[in-house]
Amino acid sequence: MQQNNNKNPSISLHNTHVKLLAFDLLTLTPPSSPDQPFTRKSIPITRLETLGTITLRDHKPSKFLRFSIDDGTGCIPCILWLNHLTSPHIARRRSPQDVCLLADAAARSAEVVKVGAVARVRGRVTVFKGSVQVTVTDVVGERDPNAEVLHWVDCVNLARNCYNLVTLSS
């Protein structure tokens, strides 16, 4: 942790998978423009990790898998893109080998997403039709019966001891 002149901790959360509960995620301040991140207490939040029960699943083969994850405080809308092999946008920016790896990883993550399953989701915090959603990078199934409670404890502790203490240095 770095110290600034005011002796307050200064932590950069950019590109960090911040652990948030749904009620906290759904109250993030929306970006003022599409290229800006969501914010929590003036702190930019670009990536998220959450854990909960899959409650909704809408699969469009070779396009996307839309699902919701319920952590007990609310439902988080998620989208997992499955169009890596057909998207010209991705093909322009990545090598063919990278595109194949991304497509395989997305397909493996899609297999985990089943209604009623408990899963840990990581991804980017994005906006769709004016609402927050998670653009998923990976999904991992959880078998530990204590995982949800431990995630809640982690989220509360991080909010109290880390995220709420962050100050932006000039």
The 8 nearest C-alpha neighbors of each residue, nearest first, counted from 0:
[[1, 10, 8, 2, 9, 11, 3, 7],
 [2, 0, 9, 8, 3, 10, 7, 6],
 [1, 3, 8, 6, 9, 7, 0, 4],
 [2, 4, 5, 6, 7, 9, 1, 8],
 [3, 5, 6, 2, 7, 168, 8, 9],
 [6, 4, 7, 3, 2, 8, 168, 9],
 [5, 7, 4, 3, 2, 8, 9, 1],
 [8, 6, 5, 3, 2, 9, 166, 4],
 [9, 7, 2, 165, 1, 10, 6, 0],
 [8, 10, 166, 165, 1, 2, 7, 167],
 [11, 9, 165, 12, 8, 0, 1, 166],
 [10, 12, 13, 9, 165, 15, 167, 14],
 [11, 13, 15, 14, 10, 44, 43, 17],
 [12, 14, 15, 11, 45, 44, 43, 46],
 [15, 13, 46, 45, 12, 16, 44, 123],
 [16, 14, 12, 13, 17, 46, 45, 47],
 [17, 15, 47, 46, 48, 18, 14, 121],
 [16, 18, 47, 15, 48, 46, 19, 12],
 [19, 17, 48, 154, 47, 49, 16, 20],
 [20, 18, 154, 23, 24, 17, 49, 21],
 [19, 21, 23, 22, 24, 154, 49, 72],
 [20, 22, 24, 73, 23, 72, 25, 75],
 [21, 23, 25, 72, 20, 24, 73, 26],
 [24, 22, 26, 21, 20, 25, 19, 27],
 [25, 23, 21, 26, 27, 22, 19, 20],
 [24, 26, 22, 23, 27, 21, 131, 75],
 [27, 25, 23, 24, 28, 22, 39, 21],
 [28, 26, 39, 24, 38, 25, 37, 29],
 [27, 29, 38, 37, 39, 26, 30, 40],
 [30, 28, 37, 27, 31, 38, 36, 131],
 [31, 29, 37, 35, 32, 36, 28, 33],
 [30, 32, 29, 35, 33, 36, 34, 37],
 [33, 31, 30, 35, 34, 36, 29, 37],
 [34, 32, 35, 30, 31, 36, 126, 125],
 [33, 35, 32, 36, 30, 31, 37, 125],
 [36, 34, 30, 32, 33, 31, 37, 43],
 [37, 35, 30, 43, 45, 44, 38, 34],
 [36, 38, 29, 30, 44, 28, 43, 27],
 [39, 37, 43, 42, 28, 41, 44, 27],
 [38, 40, 42, 27, 41, 28, 43, 44],
 [39, 41, 42, 38, 163, 28, 27, 43],
 [42, 40, 39, 38, 43, 28, 167, 166],
 [41, 43, 38, 39, 40, 44, 165, 167],
 [44, 42, 38, 36, 37, 45, 41, 39],
 [45, 43, 38, 37, 46, 36, 42, 13],
 [44, 46, 124, 123, 36, 14, 13, 43],
 [47, 45, 123, 16, 124, 122, 14, 15],
 [48, 46, 16, 17, 122, 121, 18, 123],
 [47, 49, 121, 18, 16, 120, 17, 19],
 [50, 48, 120, 119, 18, 19, 47, 121],
 [49, 51, 119, 118, 120, 70, 147, 150],
 [52, 50, 70, 69, 117, 68, 118, 147],
 [51, 53, 117, 69, 68, 116, 115, 54],
 [52, 54, 68, 114, 115, 116, 67, 55],
 [55, 53, 114, 67, 68, 52, 115, 69],
 [56, 54, 66, 67, 53, 114, 57, 68],
 [55, 57, 66, 65, 58, 114, 67, 54],
 [58, 56, 65, 64, 66, 59, 55, 63],
 [59, 57, 64, 60, 63, 65, 56, 62],
 [58, 60, 63, 62, 64, 61, 57, 65],
 [61, 59, 62, 58, 63, 81, 64, 82],
 [60, 62, 81, 82, 63, 59, 85, 83],
 [63, 61, 82, 81, 60, 59, 80, 64],
 [64, 62, 80, 81, 59, 79, 58, 65],
 [63, 65, 58, 79, 57, 78, 59, 80],
 [64, 66, 78, 57, 77, 56, 58, 79],
 [65, 67, 56, 55, 77, 57, 76, 78],
 [68, 66, 76, 55, 75, 54, 77, 53],
 [67, 69, 53, 75, 52, 74, 51, 54],
 [70, 68, 74, 51, 52, 71, 73, 53],
 [69, 71, 51, 72, 73, 50, 52, 68],
 [70, 72, 69, 73, 51, 74, 21, 20],
 [73, 71, 22, 70, 21, 20, 69, 74],
 [74, 72, 21, 69, 71, 22, 70, 75],
 [75, 73, 69, 68, 67, 21, 76, 70],
 [74, 76, 68, 67, 21, 77, 69, 73],
 [77, 75, 67, 132, 66, 133, 74, 68],
 [78, 76, 133, 66, 132, 67, 65, 134],
 [77, 79, 65, 134, 64, 135, 133, 80],
 [80, 78, 135, 64, 63, 134, 65, 81],
 [79, 81, 63, 82, 62, 78, 64, 105],
 [80, 82, 63, 62, 61, 83, 105, 79],
 [83, 81, 62, 61, 85, 84, 86, 80],
 [82, 84, 102, 86, 85, 81, 98, 89],
 [83, 85, 82, 86, 98, 102, 99, 90],
 [86, 84, 82, 83, 87, 90, 61, 89],
 [85, 87, 88, 83, 89, 82, 84, 90],
 [88, 86, 90, 89, 91, 85, 84, 83],
 [89, 87, 86, 91, 90, 92, 83, 85],
 [88, 90, 92, 91, 87, 86, 93, 83],
 [89, 91, 87, 93, 92, 88, 86, 98],
 [92, 90, 89, 88, 93, 87, 94, 86],
 [91, 93, 89, 90, 88, 94, 87, 98],
 [94, 92, 90, 91, 97, 89, 98, 95],
 [93, 95, 97, 96, 98, 90, 92, 91],
 [96, 94, 98, 97, 99, 93, 90, 100],
 [95, 97, 99, 94, 98, 100, 93, 101],
 [98, 96, 100, 94, 99, 95, 93, 101],
 [97, 99, 95, 101, 96, 100, 102, 83],
 [100, 98, 102, 96, 97, 101, 103, 95],
 [99, 101, 97, 103, 102, 98, 104, 96],
 [102, 100, 98, 104, 99, 103, 97, 105],
 [101, 103, 99, 105, 83, 100, 104, 98],
 [104, 102, 106, 100, 105, 101, 99, 107],
 [105, 103, 101, 107, 106, 102, 100, 108],
 [106, 104, 108, 102, 107, 103, 109, 101],
 [105, 107, 109, 103, 108, 104, 102, 110],
 [108, 106, 104, 110, 105, 109, 103, 111],
 [107, 109, 138, 105, 110, 111, 106, 137],
 [110, 108, 106, 112, 111, 107, 105, 64],
 [109, 111, 107, 108, 112, 106, 113, 105],
 [112, 110, 109, 108, 140, 113, 139, 138],
 [113, 111, 109, 110, 114, 53, 108, 116],
 [112, 114, 116, 111, 115, 53, 56, 110],
 [115, 113, 53, 54, 116, 55, 56, 112],
 [114, 116, 53, 52, 54, 113, 117, 55],
 [117, 115, 113, 52, 53, 114, 118, 112],
 [118, 116, 52, 51, 141, 140, 53, 115],
 [119, 117, 140, 141, 139, 50, 51, 116],
 [118, 120, 50, 139, 138, 49, 140, 141],
 [121, 119, 138, 49, 48, 137, 50, 118],
 [122, 120, 48, 137, 47, 136, 135, 138],
 [121, 123, 135, 136, 134, 47, 46, 133],
 [122, 124, 46, 134, 133, 45, 125, 47],
 [123, 125, 133, 45, 46, 132, 134, 47],
 [126, 124, 132, 131, 133, 123, 134, 127],
 [125, 127, 131, 130, 132, 129, 128, 124],
 [128, 126, 129, 130, 131, 132, 125, 133],
 [129, 127, 130, 126, 131, 132, 125, 33],
 [128, 130, 127, 126, 131, 29, 132, 125],
 [131, 129, 126, 127, 128, 132, 29, 125],
 [130, 132, 126, 125, 127, 25, 124, 129],
 [133, 131, 76, 125, 77, 126, 124, 134],
 [132, 134, 77, 124, 123, 135, 122, 125],
 [135, 133, 78, 123, 122, 77, 79, 124],
 [134, 136, 122, 79, 133, 137, 121, 78],
 [135, 137, 122, 121, 134, 79, 138, 105],
 [138, 136, 121, 135, 108, 120, 139, 122],
 [137, 139, 120, 108, 119, 118, 121, 140],
 [140, 138, 119, 118, 141, 120, 137, 111],
 [139, 141, 118, 111, 117, 119, 142, 138],
 [142, 140, 118, 117, 143, 139, 119, 146],
 [141, 143, 144, 140, 117, 146, 118, 145],
 [142, 144, 146, 145, 141, 147, 117, 140],
 [145, 143, 146, 142, 147, 141, 148, 117],
 [146, 144, 143, 148, 147, 149, 150, 142],
 [147, 145, 149, 143, 148, 144, 150, 141],
 [148, 146, 150, 149, 145, 151, 50, 51],
 [147, 149, 151, 150, 145, 146, 152, 144],
 [148, 150, 152, 146, 151, 147, 153, 145],
 [149, 151, 153, 147, 148, 152, 146, 154],
 [152, 150, 148, 154, 149, 153, 155, 147],
 [151, 153, 149, 155, 150, 154, 156, 148],
 [154, 152, 150, 156, 151, 155, 157, 149],
 [155, 153, 151, 157, 152, 18, 156, 19],
 [154, 156, 158, 152, 157, 153, 159, 151],
 [157, 155, 153, 159, 158, 154, 160, 152],
 [156, 158, 161, 154, 160, 159, 155, 153],
 [157, 159, 162, 155, 156, 163, 161, 160],
 [160, 158, 156, 157, 163, 161, 155, 162],
 [161, 159, 157, 156, 158, 164, 162, 163],
 [160, 162, 157, 164, 163, 158, 159, 165],
 [163, 161, 158, 164, 165, 157, 160, 159],
 [162, 164, 158, 161, 165, 159, 160, 40],
 [165, 163, 161, 162, 166, 160, 8, 159],
 [166, 164, 9, 162, 163, 10, 8, 161],
 [167, 165, 9, 168, 164, 8, 7, 10],
 [166, 168, 9, 169, 165, 42, 10, 11],
 [167, 169, 166, 9, 3, 4, 10, 8],
 [168, 167, 3, 166, 4, 9, 5, 11]]
